[in-house]
């Protein structure tokens, strides 16, 4: 197996490991705490989140791999470091929102996550146009998740 294909498998492994970590924090709260929260207009049904996140992690892994393939360029390490930082922030958001059940703190965290995702996407554009476009739906989803997080925090201020 070529080095590029092994790197792609590693990229999938890293992204889906973080997905599993986030899922571990989410699992119990999504069945007990989350259904009882007031939610803003435009909140999708619960079954939407799993498939959307699976697709997003898949395309993020491919985007990171495409940038990794440009590893002879000096700034690739910075782009991949930003990618790892946003991936960790993604997992931390799940911990704060679902694990700790703190929508207010999660709102502050998701704003930092959104900034990291945008910075990563912009850096990826310097190395691969396709990587940039693969990261774009993730940017949009995190922006949408920020709206949902704000709405949940606002609507449930005294109850969480």
For each residue, the residues with C-beta under 8 A, 3 or more apart:
1: 5 6
2: 5 6
3: 6 7
4: 7 8 65 69
5: 1 2 8 9
6: 1 2 3 9 10
7: 3 4 10 11 65 68 69
8: 4 5 11 12 61 62 65
9: 5 6 12 13
10: 6 7 13 14
11: 7 8 14 15 61 62 64 65 68
12: 8 9 15 16 58 61
13: 9 10 16 17
14: 10 11 17 18 61 64 84 87
15: 11 12 18 19 57 58 60 61 64 87
16: 12 13 19 20 57 61
17: 13 14 20 21
18: 14 15 21 22 57 87 88 90 91
19: 15 16 22 23 53 54 57
20: 16 17 23 24
21: 17 18 24 25 91 94
22: 18 19 25 26 53 90 91 93 94 95
23: 19 20 26 27 94
24: 20 21 27
25: 21 22 29 91 94 95 98 99
26: 22 23 29 30 94 98 99
27: 23 24 30 31
28: 31 32 33
29: 25 26 32 33 34 98 99 101
30: 26 27 33 34 35 46 98
31: 27 28 34 35
32: 28 29 35 36
33: 28 29 30 36 37 98 101
34: 29 30 31 37 46 98
35: 30 31 32 46
36: 32 33
37: 33 34 103 152 155 156 159 160
38: 152 155 156 159
39: 43 148 151 152 155
40: 43 147 148 150 151 152 154 155
41: 151
42: 147 148
43: 39 40 148 151
44: 48 49
45: 48
46: 30 34 35 49
47: 50 51
48: 44 45 51 52
49: 44 46 52 53
50: 47 53 54
51: 47 48 54 55
52: 48 49 55 56 141
53: 19 22 49 50 56 57
54: 19 50 51 57 58
55: 51 52 58 59 137
56: 52 53 59 60 137 138 141
57: 15 16 18 19 53 54 60 61
58: 12 15 54 55 61 62
59: 55 56 62 63 134 135 137 138
60: 15 56 57 63 64 83 87 134 135 138
61: 8 11 12 14 15 16 57 58 64 65
62: 8 11 58 59 65 66 131 134
63: 59 60 66 67 83 124 128 130 131 132 134 135
64: 11 14 15 60 61 67 68 80 83 131
65: 4 7 8 11 61 62 68 69
66: 62 63 69 70 124 127 128 130 131 134
67: 63 64 70 76 79 80 83 124 127 128 131
68: 7 11 64 65 71 76 80
69: 4 7 65 66 128
70: 66 67 73 76 127 128
71: 68 76
72: 76
73: 70 76 127
74: 77
75: 78 79 123 126 127
76: 67 68 70 71 72 73 79 80 127
77: 74 80 81
78: 75 81 82 123
79: 67 75 76 82 83 120 123 124 126 127
80: 64 67 68 76 77 83 84
81: 77 78 84 85
82: 78 79 85 86 116 119 120 123
83: 60 63 64 67 79 80 86 87 120 124
84: 14 80 81 87 88
85: 81 82 88 89 116 120
86: 82 83 89 90 113 116 117 119 120
87: 14 15 18 60 83 84 90 91
88: 18 84 85 91 92
89: 85 86 92 93 109 112 113 116
90: 18 22 86 87 93 94 113
91: 18 21 22 25 87 88 94 95
92: 88 89 95 96 109 113
93: 22 89 90 96 97 106 109 110 113
94: 21 22 23 25 26 90 91 97 98 99
95: 22 25 91 92 98 99 100
96: 92 93 99 100 102 105 106 109
97: 93 94 100 101 102 103 106 109 110 149
98: 25 26 29 30 33 34 94 95 101
99: 25 26 29 94 95 96
100: 95 96 97 105
101: 29 33 97 98 160
102: 96 97 105 106 160
103: 37 97 106 107 149 152 153 156 160
104: 107 108 153 157 160
105: 96 100 102 108 109
106: 93 96 97 102 103 109 110 149 153
107: 103 104 110 111 146 149 150 153
108: 104 105 111 112
109: 89 92 93 96 97 105 106 112 113
110: 93 97 106 107 113 114 142 145 146 149
111: 107 108 114 115 146
112: 89 108 109 115 116
113: 86 89 90 92 93 109 110 116 117 142
114: 110 111 117 118 139 142 143 146
115: 111 112 118 119
116: 82 85 86 89 112 113 119 120
117: 86 113 114 120 121 135 138 139 142
118: 114 115 121 122 139
119: 82 86 115 116 122 123
120: 79 82 83 85 86 116 117 123 124 135
121: 117 118 124 125 132 135 136 138 139
122: 118 119 125 126 132
123: 75 78 79 82 119 120 126 127
124: 63 66 67 79 83 120 121 127 128 131 132 135
125: 121 122 128 129 131 132
126: 75 79 122 123
127: 66 67 70 73 75 76 79 123 124 131
128: 63 66 67 69 70 124 125 131 132
129: 125 132 133
130: 63 66 133 134
131: 62 63 64 66 67 124 125 127 128 134 135
132: 63 121 122 124 125 128 129 135 136
133: 129 130 136
134: 59 60 62 63 66 130 131 137 138
135: 59 60 63 117 120 121 124 131 132 138 139
136: 121 132 133 139 140
137: 55 56 59 134 140 141
138: 56 59 60 117 121 134 135 141 142
139: 114 117 118 121 135 136 142 143
140: 136 137 143 144
141: 52 56 137 138 144 145
142: 110 113 114 117 138 139 145 146
143: 114 139 140 146 147
144: 140 141 147 148
145: 110 141 142 148 149
146: 107 110 111 114 142 143 149 150
147: 40 42 143 144 150 151
148: 39 40 42 43 144 145 151 152
149: 97 103 106 107 110 145 146 152 153
150: 40 107 146 147 153 154
151: 39 40 41 43 147 148 154 155
152: 37 38 39 40 103 148 149 155 156
153: 103 104 106 107 149 150 156 157 160
154: 40 150 151 157
155: 37 38 39 40 151 152
156: 37 38 103 152 153 159 160
157: 104 153 154 160
158:
159: 37 38 156
160: 37 101 102 103 104 153 156 157
